[in-house]
Amino acid sequence: MVDFDDLGKLRAAVGTEIGVSQWLTIDQSRIDTFAAATGDHQWIHVDGERAAAGPYGRTIAHGLLTLSLTVPLVAEVMTVSAARMAINYGLDKVRFINPVPVGSRIRARVRLDSVTDIPGGAQARRTVTIEIDGASKPACVAESIARYLT
């Protein structure tokens, strides 16, 4: 965990890899809970029997579930205690490169791409790469934007 207790230190880290989160196992319960929350009950995610005969041999996590997990995974990697509040400002580019089969372990690799001044704080752009344990290609690569208000 890297804590930026000063926005100057955050600016100085631009262009570097901040760190890598711990592994998180994606179990069927998490997938089913996400399906219930979003109403996305597509069989490839929730029907183990049908998915076993499908292209991946088992269920896979929703792409948006994988994307939503960037929030807690990035929080394992970095915090900005110099800010009184952090706001998820959005995403610019998101790609779902590789499916996440149930039972897989994922983690986030975080690179700080830029920090710009905004009224009342700073805006950071980060590339978050969600890796799958043992896979040659990542599950997801997202350009994430956070605002840190001081």
N, C-alpha and C positions, 0 to 999 in steps of 0.2 A: 504494500500500500504506500503510495506516494501522497503526501499531504502538502499542498501548496498553501503555505500560510502567508504568502505575499504574492500579489499579482505580478510583480516583477520576476519572481521565480517561475511563475507559469509562463510568462513571455519568453524567458530564457530557455525553456524546455521545448520550444517550437522546433519541429523537425526531428524529434527523437521519439523512440518507442518508450512509452511511460511504463508499461509492464504488461503482465499476463495474469489473468484471474486463475482461481482454482478450477478444477474440473467439476462439472455439474452433470449428473446422470439424468437423462430424459426418460422418465418412466411413463407407462400408459395412463396412470392416474393424472399426471400433469397434462397430458394431451387431452384426456377426456374432460378435465376441468376447464381447459381453454375452449374446447368445443362447446361446452355448456354455456360458458360466459359469452361467447361470440355468436352462437347459433350455427357454427360451421361444423356440421356433422358428416362431412364427406367421408365415404367408406374407407378411403386410403388412410385416414387418420384414426377412425374409431372402430372399424370392423376387422378384428384380428383374423377371423377365418377367411373373409374375402380378400383381405390384404395379403395373406399368406400365398394366395394364388396370383397376386398382382406383380407388378414390375420390380418391387423391392423385397418381396418375400416376407414382409411384415409391415405393420403400420409405420407411418412416418409422422414427425411433428409438423404442424402447420408452419409455413414460412413466417407468418406473422407472430406465432409463438416464439420462434427462434429470434426474430427481431426484437420482440418485447423483452426478452431476457438480456438484451444488451444493457438495459438500465441497471439491474442488480449486479451484473458481471463487471461493468465499468466501475460501479461503486466499490467493488473489491480492489480495483486497481488504483483509483485516484479519488481524491477529495480536494476541495478548495476551501480550506477553513478561513481564508482571507475574505470570503464572501459571507454575507449574512443570509443569502438565499441563492439557490441554484435553480435555474429554469431550463427544462428540456425545450429548446426553441424549435427543434424539428430535424428533418433529414433532407439531404440533397440527393444523393444517389444511393440506391439500395439494389443489391443483386443477390438473388438466391441461387447459388452456384451448385450446391450439392444437397440432396435431401438428408435429413437427420432421422435415421431409423430408430424406433423405440429401443431403449436399452443403451443407446450411444451416450458417450460422455462428450460434452462440449466445453469450451472455454473461450474467453475473449482476449484478444491481443489488441492493445490500444496504442495508437500513434497520435501525437499532437501535431496537427498540420498548420494551424495558425491561431493567433490570438489578436483580436482587434479591440480597440477601445470603443465603448458605447456609452451613452449617458448613464452614469451611475455604476459603471463597472466594466466588464470585459466579456467579449464573446469568443468562445473557443470552438474551432472545428477539429474534429477527431475522426480518424479512420478506425473503425471497430471491425475487426476480422473475427468471425466466429469459426473456430477450428473444431473439427471432429477428431477425436482420438483415433489414430490409426489411418485416417483418410489423407490422401494426397492433395485433395482440393478442399477449401473451406466450405462451410455451409452457407455463409452469408458474409458479405462485405458491405458496410454501411458508412456513409459520411454523416456523422452525427454533429449537431450544433447545440452547444449549451451556453447559456448566459449566466454569468456570475455577477450578482449585484452586491455592492459593498455598502 
